[in-house]
């Protein structure tokens, strides 16, 4: 299907659907034959650093072309969410300030917040007052509020009933910062935002859940909502204004799989937008909560606690990943370094990395500090100075890119979402698993995968740190004599919930073949709480993993992208780069024999052995009491100096 008018962002989606039906020779419901399995995401940027309204128009056009990647309500108009991130349109905002008889200060001293306020006027007024009070306490000069012009009549019923009051909040930072610290204002705004969010949440009133910062920055701004792609540019009148100019635009169309649609859950988030699901979310959130007590940074000093909590279990997986990235970037990492930490590629069996040992050293160092956030697929990101995209280690969803003669670079989850004449294309291709591409908007250069990663990895001697500090557990021989008799073994298997099926079809097969047995796809076993049979404890963890659409994977069939290696020991502070953080005990597999277990017990890291037994005679409360006792004993062991 050809699109000849690049200046028209709002395509007639129904016409597109009708055309598809005719092409397919099918006159039924379009959702039966359309793909609806992933969000649409992409960005367009000027490598030459030329801001224009045309970039916004093209991004809105591209957003409309990935409408089929989004979800829509039964009212046919309230989308799961669509949004666009761009540079702050200073020309548009300067014109507005002048129309109010005011002057907008230098952009290097000005922060702009894009907020969803409660729809109820009194609650909105209270939230404004709290935001202004804290901003002044932080040394900012409050310049005022601007009601963002919108067109509510184009919204679907659900979106309109839940529409927030959308306003922009302007601050001037008169403080003098270190001229070499180009991120000082961004950090100041980040800290102020966290204080405002905590102050409003502490009120505990229902309306506080409606208060949300889409963005709060001196560089970027985000327009998003619970709308379809084609509606975004129609709803936000700013996006139609020729004075809205930007050097880049990142766009996203959401298909909600694990949360109900809400205005704040539309993407892009403050730093990124992606089209996958975080399979390991519970573990990622738990680890972030656990490491909060050890976080410290010279940049934050004694104010680090004001940034906590970093993650929120009640937020979406995308919001939590964005929060983790935001903390790293605001603490001094580049967006590329932050994503290499959070979403590492599969580096252990990657032939191309033989030429880049420093990159492998980087991944090895951080493998003991930061667990991967698994499953985000294509991630588009920006901090206002850099815009880019990366694929996760599996690369199961495409990322197409092209560069043009007039200096544009386009990256998207759909080839051709922003139509470009073939004669104008200089290069095009696709990202492979774990690969990254970025545009430096200040230096006007396109950064390719190995250039990006080599620069990041060469900043510190990660290889030397790992070699000097890390201990690896060597493979130990199995015992030649059994420790337990057959009757005792059977008795303990019964006590721990193993069935004859578990032993004969699973354990025995694993022992004979050295791999997990293959059954039919899926797991039709009832959840333990609904089953009439007792289950093994480990079934719970199996049920917790990847409860979305992904097939089961294991490190034998997927050895290119999976590893069983883990690290034991005291986790370091991942905000700072220090040699001692590499002091960990590395295991190639968590499955240990008796000799390997004894090696760990006797290691220099200090290990405590805790009992997980509890008496069934204690009744239903016995398990809770046992878990609480286990937590208390683990805490005491750590405080006594044990690290395993």
C-alpha positions in Angstrom: 0.0 0.0 0.0 1.6 3.3 -1.1 1.5 6.4 1.0 2.2 9.5 -1.0 1.5 12.3 1.4 4.2 12.4 4.0 2.7 15.6 5.5 -0.5 13.9 6.7 0.0 12.1 10.0 -3.6 11.1 10.7 -4.4 8.2 8.3 -7.9 6.8 8.0 -7.3 3.5 9.9 -10.7 2.1 8.9 -9.9 2.6 5.2 -6.6 0.8 5.8 -8.5 -2.1 7.4 -11.0 -2.2 4.6 -8.2 -2.3 2.0 -6.6 -5.2 3.9 -9.8 -7.2 3.9 -10.2 -6.7 0.1 -6.6 -7.8 -0.5 -7.2 -10.9 1.6 -10.5 -11.7 0.0 -12.1 -11.7 3.5 -15.1 -9.7 4.6 -15.2 -10.7 8.2 -13.9 -9.1 11.4 -10.5 -7.5 10.7 -9.0 -8.6 14.1 -9.3 -12.2 13.0 -6.7 -11.8 10.3 -4.5 -8.9 11.6 -1.4 -9.4 13.7 -1.9 -8.2 17.2 1.0 -9.6 19.2 3.4 -6.8 20.0 3.6 -3.0 20.6 4.8 -0.8 17.8 7.9 1.3 18.5 10.4 3.4 16.7 12.2 6.8 16.3 13.2 9.3 13.7 16.1 11.7 14.2 18.2 14.2 12.3 21.8 13.2 12.2 22.7 16.8 11.2 20.9 18.2 14.3 18.3 20.1 12.3 15.1 20.5 14.3 11.9 20.7 12.3 8.1 20.2 12.6 8.5 17.7 9.7 10.1 15.2 12.1 7.1 15.4 14.4 4.7 14.9 11.4 6.7 11.9 10.1 6.8 10.3 13.6 3.0 10.7 13.9 2.6 9.1 10.5 4.8 6.2 11.6 2.9 5.9 14.8 -0.4 5.6 12.8 1.2 2.9 10.6 1.8 0.7 13.6 -1.8 0.9 14.8 -2.2 -2.8 14.1 0.4 -3.5 16.9 -1.8 -1.9 19.5 -4.8 -2.9 21.5 -8.2 -1.2 21.4 -11.2 -1.0 23.7 -14.6 -2.3 22.9 -15.6 1.3 22.2 -13.3 1.1 19.2 -11.6 4.3 20.1 -9.9 4.1 23.5 -6.5 2.6 22.8 -4.2 0.8 25.2 -2.0 3.8 24.7 0.1 5.8 22.2 2.7 8.4 22.8 5.6 10.4 21.4 8.8 11.8 23.1 10.6 14.7 21.5 12.9 17.6 22.3 11.2 20.4 24.2 9.6 22.7 21.6 11.2 25.9 22.9 9.8 28.0 20.0 6.2 27.0 20.7 6.6 27.6 24.5 8.4 30.9 24.0 5.6 32.1 21.8 3.1 31.1 24.5 5.0 32.8 27.3 5.1 36.0 25.2 1.3 35.8 24.7 1.0 35.8 28.5 3.2 38.8 28.8 6.2 36.8 30.2 9.6 35.8 29.0 10.8 32.2 29.0 14.4 32.0 30.5 17.3 30.4 28.8 16.6 26.7 28.0 19.8 25.7 29.8 18.2 26.9 33.1 14.6 25.8 32.5 12.8 22.6 33.4 9.4 21.6 31.9 7.1 19.1 33.5 4.4 17.3 31.6 1.8 16.3 34.1 -1.4 14.3 34.4 -3.3 16.0 37.3 -6.5 14.8 39.0 -9.6 15.7 37.0 -11.3 17.1 40.2 -10.4 20.8 40.4 -9.8 20.9 44.1 -7.4 17.9 44.0 -5.6 19.4 41.0 -5.2 22.6 42.9 -3.7 20.8 46.0 -1.3 18.9 43.8 -0.1 22.1 42.1 0.5 23.7 45.5 2.5 20.8 46.7 4.6 20.7 43.5 5.3 24.5 43.8 6.2 24.3 47.5 8.8 21.6 47.0 10.2 23.2 43.9 10.8 26.4 45.8 12.4 24.4 48.7 14.8 22.9 46.1 15.8 26.4 45.0 13.8 26.7 41.8 11.8 29.7 40.7 8.3 28.7 39.7 7.5 30.3 36.3 3.9 29.0 36.2 1.5 26.4 34.7 0.2 26.0 31.1 -3.0 24.1 30.4 -2.1 21.9 27.4 -4.6 22.5 24.6 -6.5 19.2 23.8 -9.5 18.1 21.9 -11.4 15.7 24.2 -14.3 15.1 21.7 -12.0 12.9 19.6 -11.4 10.4 22.5 -13.2 7.2 23.0 -15.7 6.8 25.8 -13.4 5.1 28.2 -10.5 7.4 27.6 -12.7 10.5 27.9 -14.2 9.3 31.2 -10.7 8.8 32.7 -9.1 11.8 31.1 -6.8 13.7 33.5 -6.2 17.4 33.6 -3.1 17.8 31.4 -0.8 20.7 32.3 2.8 21.8 31.9 4.9 23.0 34.9 7.7 25.5 34.3 10.7 26.0 36.6 13.8 28.1 36.4 17.0 27.0 38.1 18.9 30.1 39.1 21.6 28.1 40.9 25.1 28.0 39.4 26.3 24.5 38.6 29.7 23.2 37.6 29.9 24.1 33.9 31.6 20.7 33.2 28.6 18.9 34.7 26.1 19.0 31.9 23.6 16.7 33.7 23.3 18.8 36.9 19.9 20.4 36.0 18.5 17.0 34.9 19.6 15.5 38.3 18.1 18.4 40.2 14.8 18.0 38.4 14.8 14.2 39.0 15.4 14.7 42.7 12.6 17.3 42.8 10.2 15.1 41.0 10.8 12.2 43.4 10.2 14.5 46.3 6.9 15.7 44.8 5.7 12.2 44.0 6.5 11.0 47.5 4.8 14.0 49.2 1.6 13.5 47.2 1.5 9.7 47.6 1.9 10.1 51.4 -1.5 11.8 51.6 -3.0 8.4 50.9 -6.2 9.9 49.3 -7.7 8.2 46.2 -7.0 11.2 43.9 -3.2 10.9 44.5 -3.1 7.9 42.2 -4.2 10.2 39.3 -1.1 12.4 39.7 1.6 11.5 37.3 4.7 13.1 35.7 4.9 12.0 32.0 8.2 13.9 31.9 10.2 16.4 33.9 13.3 17.6 32.1 15.2 20.4 30.5 15.6 18.4 27.3 12.7 16.1 26.5 8.9 16.1 26.7 6.3 13.4 26.3 2.8 13.6 24.9 0.9 10.4 25.5 -2.5 9.0 26.4 -5.0 6.2 26.4 -5.7 6.7 22.7 -5.3 5.1 19.3 -2.3 6.1 17.2 -4.2 8.3 14.7 -5.9 10.1 17.6 -2.7 11.3 19.4 -1.9 14.1 16.9 -5.6 15.1 16.8 -6.0 15.1 20.6 -2.9 17.2 21.4 -3.2 20.4 19.4 0.4 21.3 20.2 1.5 18.4 17.9 -0.3 20.1 14.9 1.4 23.5 15.6 4.2 24.2 13.0 6.2 25.9 15.9 6.5 22.4 17.5 10.0 21.5 16.2 12.3 18.8 17.3 15.6 17.1 16.2 14.2 13.7 17.1 10.9 11.9 17.9 10.4 8.5 19.6 7.0 7.0 19.2 5.2 4.0 20.7 1.8 2.2 20.3 0.9 -0.1 23.2 -0.6 -3.5 23.3 -1.3 -4.2 27.0 -0.6 -7.8 28.1 -0.2 -7.6 31.8 -1.9 -4.5 33.0 -5.2 -2.8 32.3 -4.9 0.3 30.1 -4.5 3.6 32.0 -3.4 7.1 30.9 0.0 6.9 32.8 0.8 3.5 31.4 1.0 4.6 27.8 4.5 4.7 26.5 7.1 6.1 26.0 8.1 6.3 29.6 10.5 9.0 30.7 13.5 7.3 29.0 12.3 4.4 26.9 9.6 2.6 25.1 9.6 -1.1 24.2 7.5 -3.9 22.7 8.1 -7.0 24.8 7.3 -8.2 28.3 9.7 -8.5 31.2 9.6 -12.2 32.0 11.7 -11.9 35.1 9.8 -8.9 36.6 9.2 -10.3 40.1 12.9 -11.2 40.5 14.0 -7.8 39.0 11.8 -5.9 41.4 12.9 -7.9 44.4 16.6 -7.5 43.6 16.1 -3.7 43.1 14.4 -3.5 46.5 17.1 -5.6 48.1 20.0 -3.5 46.8 18.4 -0.2 47.8 20.1 -0.3 51.2 23.6 -0.5 49.6 23.1 2.3 47.1 25.4 5.2 47.4 26.9 7.7 45.0 29.1 10.8 45.1 26.6 12.6 43.0 23.7 12.1 45.4 25.6 12.1 48.8 23.3 12.0 51.8 20.2 12.6 49.5 20.3 9.1 48.0 17.4 8.0 50.3 15.1 10.6 48.7 15.3 8.6 45.4 13.9 5.5 47.0 11.9 3.4 46.3 13.4 3.0 42.9 10.8 0.5 41.7 7.2 -0.1 42.6 5.6 -3.5 42.3 2.2 -1.9 41.6 3.6 -0.3 38.4 3.8 -1.9 35.0 6.9 -3.9 33.9 7.8 -1.1 31.5 7.6 1.6 34.2 9.9 -0.4 36.5 12.5 -1.0 33.8 12.3 2.7 33.0 12.8 3.6 36.7 15.9 1.4 36.9 17.4 3.0 33.7 16.5 6.5 35.0 18.4 6.0 38.2 21.5 4.7 36.3 21.5 7.6 33.8 20.9 10.3 36.4 23.7 8.8 38.4 26.2 9.3 35.6 25.8 6.4 33.1 25.1 7.0 29.5 21.9 5.5 28.2 23.9 3.0 26.3 25.9 1.9 29.3 22.7 1.7 31.4 21.0 -0.6 28.9 24.2 -2.8 28.5 23.9 -3.3 32.3 20.1 -3.9 32.4 19.7 -5.8 29.1 23.0 -7.6 28.4 23.4 -9.5 25.2 24.2 -13.2 25.1 27.9 -12.8 25.3 29.3 -16.2 26.4 28.8 -18.0 23.0 29.0 -15.0 20.7 31.8 -15.6 18.1 32.0 -11.9 17.1 33.0 -10.9 20.6 36.3 -12.8 20.2 37.6 -9.5 18.8 36.2 -7.5 21.7 37.5 -9.0 25.0 36.9 -5.7 26.8 33.2 -6.0 26.1 33.1 -9.5 27.5 34.9 -8.3 30.6 32.2 -5.5 31.0 29.4 -8.1 30.9 31.3 -10.5 33.3 31.8 -7.7 35.8 28.2 -6.6 35.8 26.8 -10.2 35.8 27.5 -10.2 39.5 26.0 -6.8 40.1 22.9 -6.5 38.0 20.6 -9.3 37.0 19.2 -9.0 33.4 15.8 -7.7 32.8 14.7 -10.4 30.4 12.3 -10.1 27.5 11.9 -6.3 26.6 12.5 -7.1 22.9 13.1 -3.9 21.0 13.9 -0.9 23.3 14.0 2.6 21.9 15.5 5.2 24.2 16.6 8.8 24.6 17.9 11.2 27.2 17.6 14.2 24.9 21.2 14.1 23.9 21.3 10.6 22.6 18.5 8.7 20.9 18.9 5.0 20.0 17.5 1.5 20.0 18.6 -1.9 21.2 17.4 -5.5 20.8 17.5 -7.9 23.8 19.5 -11.1 23.7 16.8 -13.2 21.9 16.0 -10.6 19.3 12.6 -12.2 18.7 11.0 -9.0 17.3 12.5 -7.1 14.4 14.2 -3.7 14.5 14.6 -2.2 11.0 16.7 0.9 10.3 17.7 3.2 7.4 19.6 6.4 6.8 18.8 9.0 4.2 20.7 11.5 2.0 19.2 14.4 3.9 20.6 13.1 7.2 17.6 11.3 8.7 17.9 8.0 10.5 14.8 5.9 11.1 14.5 2.9 13.4 11.2 1.0 13.8 9.7 -2.3 14.6 8.0 -2.2 11.2 9.8 -1.8 7.8 8.3 1.1 6.0 6.3 2.6 8.8 7.8 6.0 7.8 7.9 5.8 4.0 11.0 7.0 2.3 11.9 7.1 -1.4 14.3 4.4 -2.2 16.5 6.9 -4.1 17.0 8.8 -0.9 18.2 5.9 1.2 21.9 5.6 1.9 21.9 2.4 4.0 19.4 0.1 5.6 19.3 -3.1 7.6 18.2 -4.6 10.8 19.5 -5.0 14.3 20.5 -8.5 15.3 20.0 -10.0 18.8 21.7 -7.9 21.5 22.7 -5.2 19.0 22.4 -1.5 19.5 22.3 1.7 17.3 22.3 5.3 18.5 22.5 8.9 17.2 24.5 11.5 19.1 22.4 14.6 18.6 25.2 16.9 19.8 28.2 15.5 17.9 26.0 14.6 14.8 27.1 11.1 14.4 25.5 7.7 14.1 27.0 5.2 16.5 27.0 1.5 15.6 26.9 -1.6 17.8 30.6 -2.4 18.3 31.6 1.3 18.5 29.0 1.9 21.3 30.0 -1.1 23.3 33.7 -0.7 22.9 33.5 2.9 24.1 31.4 1.9 27.2 33.6 -1.1 28.0 36.9 0.7 27.8 36.1 3.3 30.4 37.3 1.0 33.3 39.7 -2.0 33.5 36.8 -4.4 34.1 38.9 -7.5 33.0 41.6 -6.7 35.5 39.1 -6.3 38.3 37.4 -9.6 37.6 40.7 -11.5 37.3 42.0 -10.1 40.5 38.9 -10.5 42.7 36.6 -13.2 41.4 36.8 -16.9 42.4 35.4 -19.6 40.2 34.1 -22.9 41.6 35.9 -25.7 39.8 34.0 -28.9 38.9 34.3 -31.4 41.7 34.0 -35.2 41.5 30.8 -37.0 42.7 31.0 -39.1 45.8 31.3 -42.8 45.1 29.2 -44.0 48.0 25.6 -43.0 48.7 24.8 -41.0 51.8 21.3 -42.2 52.3 19.7 -45.7 52.0 16.9 -46.4 49.5 14.1 -46.7 52.2 15.2 -43.4 53.7 15.4 -41.8 50.3 11.9 -42.9 49.4 10.6 -41.7 52.8 12.1 -38.2 52.2 10.8 -38.0 48.6 7.3 -38.6 49.9 7.8 -36.1 52.7 8.9 -33.5 50.3 6.0 -34.1 47.9 7.7 -36.1 45.1 5.4 -38.4 43.2 6.3 -41.6 41.3 5.7 -39.6 38.1 8.2 -36.9 39.2 10.9 -39.6 39.9 10.3 -41.8 36.9 9.5 -39.3 34.2 11.5 -36.3 35.3 14.4 -37.0 37.7 15.3 -40.4 36.2 15.2 -39.0 32.6 17.4 -36.0 33.7 19.9 -38.4 35.3 20.1 -40.6 32.3 20.2 -38.0 29.5 21.7 -35.0 31.3 18.9 -32.7 30.2 15.3 -31.8 31.1 12.8 -34.2 29.5 10.6 -32.9 26.6 6.9 -33.0 27.0 4.0 -31.3 25.2 4.1 -27.5 25.0 2.4 -25.8 27.9 1.7 -26.9 31.4 -1.9 -28.1 32.2 -1.1 -29.0 35.9 -3.5 -27.1 38.2 -2.0 -24.4 40.5 -0.9 -26.0 43.8 -3.6 -24.0 45.7 -6.3 -25.5 43.4 -4.9 -29.1 43.2 -6.1 -32.0 45.2 -2.6 -33.3 45.3 0.4 -32.0 47.2 3.0 -30.3 45.0 6.7 -30.0 45.2 7.8 -26.6 46.3 9.7 -25.9 43.1 6.4 -26.1 41.0 5.6 -22.7 42.5 8.7 -21.1 40.9 8.0 -22.8 37.6 4.6 -21.3 37.6 5.9 -17.8 38.4 8.2 -17.7 35.4 7.2 -16.2 32.1 3.4 -16.2 32.5 2.9 -14.6 29.2 3.1 -15.9 25.6 6.7 -17.1 25.5 7.5 -20.8 25.0 9.5 -22.7 27.5 13.3 -22.4 27.0 16.2 -24.2 28.6 20.0 -23.7 28.5 20.6 -26.8 26.3 18.3 -26.1 23.4 19.0 -22.3 23.7 22.6 -22.3 24.7 23.4 -19.3 22.4 21.2 -17.1 24.6 21.0 -18.8 28.0 23.4 -19.5 30.8 23.2 -21.3 34.1 26.1 -19.5 35.6 25.4 -17.5 38.8 27.4 -15.5 41.3 27.4 -15.9 45.1 28.5 -13.4 47.6 27.9 -9.9 48.8 26.5 -7.7 46.0 28.3 -4.4 45.5 26.9 -0.9 44.9 25.9 -0.8 41.2 25.9 3.0 41.1 29.7 3.2 41.4 32.4 1.3 39.5 34.8 -0.3 41.9 37.2 -3.2 41.7 36.0 -4.8 45.0 32.5 -5.3 43.5 34.0 -8.1 41.4 34.8 -10.2 44.6 32.2 -13.0 44.1 32.1 -16.7 43.8 31.1 -17.8 40.3 29.2 -21.1 39.7 28.7 -22.5 36.2 25.5 -24.1 37.4 23.3 -23.8 40.5 23.0 -27.6 40.4 25.7 -28.8 42.9 27.0 -32.2 44.1 28.1 -32.8 47.7 31.8 -31.9 47.1 30.9 -28.6 45.4 28.5 -27.7 48.2 31.3 -28.4 50.7 33.7 -26.3 48.8 31.3 -23.3 49.1 30.8 -24.0 52.8 34.6 -23.8 53.3 35.2 -20.9 51.0 36.6 -17.5 52.0 33.2 -15.8 51.4 31.6 -17.1 54.6 28.6 -19.4 54.4 25.9 -20.2 56.9 23.6 -23.3 56.6 20.0 -22.7 57.5 17.3 -25.2 58.0 14.1 -25.0 55.9 12.3 -27.8 57.8 9.1 -27.1 59.7 6.6 -29.3 61.5 3.3 -30.2 59.8 1.9 -30.6 63.3 2.1 -26.9 63.7 -0.9 -26.6 61.4 -1.6 -24.1 58.6 0.4 -21.4 60.4 3.5 -23.6 60.5 4.8 -22.6 57.1 4.4 -18.9 57.8 6.2 -19.2 61.1 9.0 -21.3 59.5 9.5 -18.7 56.7 9.6 -15.8 59.2 12.1 -17.8 61.3 14.2 -18.5 58.1 14.2 -14.8 57.2 15.3 -13.8 60.8 18.1 -16.4 60.8 19.3 -15.2 57.3 19.3 -11.6 58.5 21.3 -12.6 61.6 23.8 -14.5 59.5 24.4 -11.6 57.2 24.8 -9.2 60.1 27.4 -11.6 61.6 29.4 -11.3 58.4 28.3 -14.3 56.3 27.6 -13.6 52.6 26.3 -16.9 51.4 
